[in-house]
Amino acid sequence: MRDATEALIVIDVQNDFCPGGALAVTRGDEIIPMINEMLPDFQVKVFTQDWHPAGHSSFASTHAEKEPYQTIEMPYGTQVLWPDHCIQGSIGARFHDHLHRDRADLIIRKGFRAEIDSYSAFFENDQTTPTGLEGYLRTRGVTKLTLVGLATDFCVAYSAVDGARLGFEVTVLERACRAIDLDGSLDAARAEMRAAGVKLEA
């Protein structure tokens, strides 16, 4: 059993990010047995859940003549436009059936504000609007984070970098993550995580 100062953060292991989903990450479901095996070792376990309203501003379908994976400029910066995914209450937004979701102490839902996307478990994409996760971890006495889930180069990486910037000791367990790797995004994310002081563990 890990010390109570260590938390496992499970990022977005949802149907739409697994094979057959609207924004499927290749072999995304392969990580689920590894995550389930890890859960009993941590006293603090937090799951994140992408939770978009229909017509979210990050959906390509919301913007005339735009296709998925194109980008637009939003008030908070450049935004990748995604296929509609993880719509509130949909089957796609549910955690994968094989994930032991009953083990979660806390579920953080993100991306529920229609006007702004949210990759990080800690902040919306404006980098200022908090999700509340930091406060929860502080009150639990957590100082170290292990991150697993989907996708390595987006929500996992953003969460890891923010965690490190907030002063947590952060490890990303890459064997329990899978990446989208959109135009070199995986290499860029790894470089950014290392620069922020995140430990990448194979």
N, C-alpha and C positions, 0 to 999 in steps of 0.2 A: 504493500500500500504506500502510495506517494504521501509526502508530507502535506499537511493542510494548507501550506502556503502555495501549493502548485495546483493549477487549474487546467483542465482539458477543454479547449474551445473547438466545437464541432461545427464547421461552416457549411451550411446550405446543402445538406445531403437530402435533396428533394427530388421528386419524380421528374420534374421538368429538366433537371440537370443530369439525369441518368439516361442510359440508352432507351430510346423510344419517346423521350420527352421533347418538349418544344425547343429547348436550348441544350441539347444533350452534349455532355462532355464525354469524349471517347473513353470507354471502359470505366466510367465513373462509378459504376456499381461494384467494381472490384475491391474498393477500399472498405466496404461496409463490414465484412468479417473482421478486418483488422481493428476498426474503430470499436466494434462490439467487444472485442477481446480486451481492449484497453480500458474501457469504461469502469470496471470494478476497481482498477488500480488508483483512481483519482477520487479524492473526497469532494472536490468541487468540479462540477461538469455543467458547461453552458452550451446550448445549441443555438445557432442562428437560423432564421427562416426568412427567405425572400418573400415579400408579401405586398404585391403591387395591386393597386386598384386598376380596373379596366381603363384603357385609354391613357396609361401612364406616359409621361413625357419622354421616357427613355425607349419607348416602343417605336420601331420604324413605321408601323401602321398609323401612328398618330400624326405623322408628318407627310404632307403631300409630296409625291414623287421621290420619296426616299426609300432605300432598300436596307434590309438588315445588314449590319456591320459597316455601313457608312457612318460618318461622324457629323455632328453639328456643334455649333458653339452655343452653350447655355450660359446664363449669368454666372455660374460657378466654374466655367471652363469647358473644355472639349468633352463631349459626351458621345460614346459609341451608341448607335441605335441597334436595339436587339429585337429579335422576334418576340411576339407577345409571350410572356412566360410568368409562371408563379403568380397567377391572378388570384386574389383573395377568395378563399373558399373552394377553389378548383382542385381537382384531383392532382393536377400538376404541381400545385403548391404544397401538397402534403409531403411529409417526410416519407422516404422510401419505406415500404412495409417491412423490410428486413432489418432496418436500423432499430436498435433497442432504445427508442425515444422515451420510454418510461423512465430511463435512468437520468434524464436531464433534471438538474436542480432549477434551471432557469432557461426560458426560451426568449430570445431577443428577436423580435420581428423588425425587419428593416425594408426600406423602399416603399413604405405605405403613404408617403407624401407624394401627391400626384406630380408636383412640379420639380422634384429633385430625386435623382437616383441615389442609391446607398450601397456601396460595395463593402465598406468597412463595418466590422462589428461594433466599432466605437463611435464613428461619426458618419453623418450624411456626406455626400460628395462635395459639399461646400467646405468641408474640413472644420466647421465650427459648430454645427448642430449635433449635440451628443445623443447617443442612443440610451444612455444610462448604464451601460456595461461597466465603465470605469468605476463608478460609484459603488456598484454591487461588489465588484472584486475587491475594492479597498475595504469595504465593511466586512468582508469575509477574511481579510488578512492575507490576500493572495499577492505574491510578488513574482511568481514564475508562471509562464503560460506555455502550453504545448498546443499548437494549432494543427488541425487535420481537416480535410474536406474538399469542397469544390468552389471555385476552381483555383488552382495554385496561383495563376497569373493575374487573377482579378480579386475576388473577395478574400481569399486567403492572404494574398500578398498585402492588400490594403490594410487588412486587420493586423497583420504582423508588424508592418511599418508603424502604424498608429500605436500599437501596444508598446513597441520599443521606444517611441518618442515620448510616451507617457511615463516611461521609467520602469516598465516591466521587463524582466528577463524573458526573451521570447525565443522559442524553438519551433521551426516548421518541420514536421516529420513528413518528408516528401513521399515516402513509400505509401503513406495513407492519404495522399492527395492525388488529384489528376488535373491536367491543364487544358485550356482551350487552345493556347498557342496561336494567337491571331496576329499574323504578320510580325513574328519575332517577339511577341509579348512575354513569352516565358523567360527568355534570356534577359530581357529588360527588367522583369519583375525580380528575378534572382539577384541581379546586380543592385537593384534598389534596396532589396531586403538586406543584403550583406552590408551595404553602405550605411544602413540604419542601425546595424549591430545585431541583426537577427541571425540566429544560428540555423543553418540549413543542415538537416540530418537525413541521410539517405534512408 
